[in-house]
Amino acid sequence: MGRRSGILEFAVLGLLRESPMHGYELRKRLNTSLGVFRAFSYGTLYPCLKTLVANGWLTEEPGNTSEDALAAPLAGRRAKIVYRLTAEGKEHFEDLLSQTGPDTYDDEHFAARFAFFGQTSRDVRMRVLEGRRSRLEERLEKMRASLARTRERLDDYTLELQRHGMESVEREVRWLNELIESERAGRDLKGSAAGGTAQQDTTQGATGGLPRSGDPSRPDTPGDTAT
């Protein structure tokens, strides 16, 4: 499984944990709630859904009349299929939520993970946030060293682009510092991290608070920082 497809499977399972959806609705939620998936098409989503069904993590069911009337003109006959998370799929998603390996710190994976922080235990959130911060601090150190070596050879526009990249990373590090401080303080989270995707965590750990600044799912904010 490629890294990109793995992120998509994670996001699909997370959205279907909320409620069953048909393909068009899933794609819409991926595009609007999780900005990292704006470029995904039906040609990418449906093979992913078929894989999840084959693994026993989703079931396919006929859609009801109201759903079909809304989706059919836009998504064709495929929209009549509604996808539902199975017990095995829920267990698999919860296992994915508990993972805190290096992949969770990457730009795209972190954005998807952050979108479901409301369903993630506090200790896991902390490890992911601290790992992401460490990853960016390493990146920032390399960028500064590179700029110091090459700035005399760069024209003004290239130099300004380098500075802009550094400022973007610095801005995300500050945002992460605020998030980590909020988690440590145990402040309650009001609302969700992905516009309705996340829900209050009552089973895996207390839910931490979020500063209002930053959104990893939108351009020019933390989570879209170039590698």
Stockholm file with secondary structure:
# STOCKHOLM 1.0

chainA/1-227         MGRRSGILEFAVLGLLRESPMHGYELRKRLNTSLGVFRAFSYGTLYPCLKTLVANGWLTEEPGNTSEDALAAPLAGRRAKIVYRLTAEGKEHFEDLLSQTGPDTYDDEHFAARFAFFGQTSRDVRMRVLEGRRSRLEERLEKMRASLARTRERLDDYTLELQRHGMESVEREVRWLNELIESERAGRDLKGSAAGGTAQQDTTQGATGGLPRSGDPSRPDTPGDTAT
#=GR chainA/1-227 SS CCHHHHHHHHHHHHHHHHCCEEHHHHHHHHHHHCGGGTTCCHHHHHHHHHHHHHTTSEEEEECCHHHHHHHHHHHGGGGGEEEEECHHHHHHHHHHHTCCSGGGGSHHHHHHHHHTGGGSCHHHHHHHHHHHHHHHHHHHHHHHHHHHHHGGGSCHHHHHHHHHHHHHHHHHHHHHHHHHHHHHHTCCCCSCTTSSSCCCCCSSSCCCCCCSSCCTTSTTSTTCCCC
#=GC SS_cons         CCHHHHHHHHHHHHHHHHCCEEHHHHHHHHHHHCGGGTTCCHHHHHHHHHHHHHTTSEEEEECCHHHHHHHHHHHGGGGGEEEEECHHHHHHHHHHHTCCSGGGGSHHHHHHHHHTGGGSCHHHHHHHHHHHHHHHHHHHHHHHHHHHHHGGGSCHHHHHHHHHHHHHHHHHHHHHHHHHHHHHHTCCCCSCTTSSSCCCCCSSSCCCCCCSSCCTTSTTSTTCCCC
//
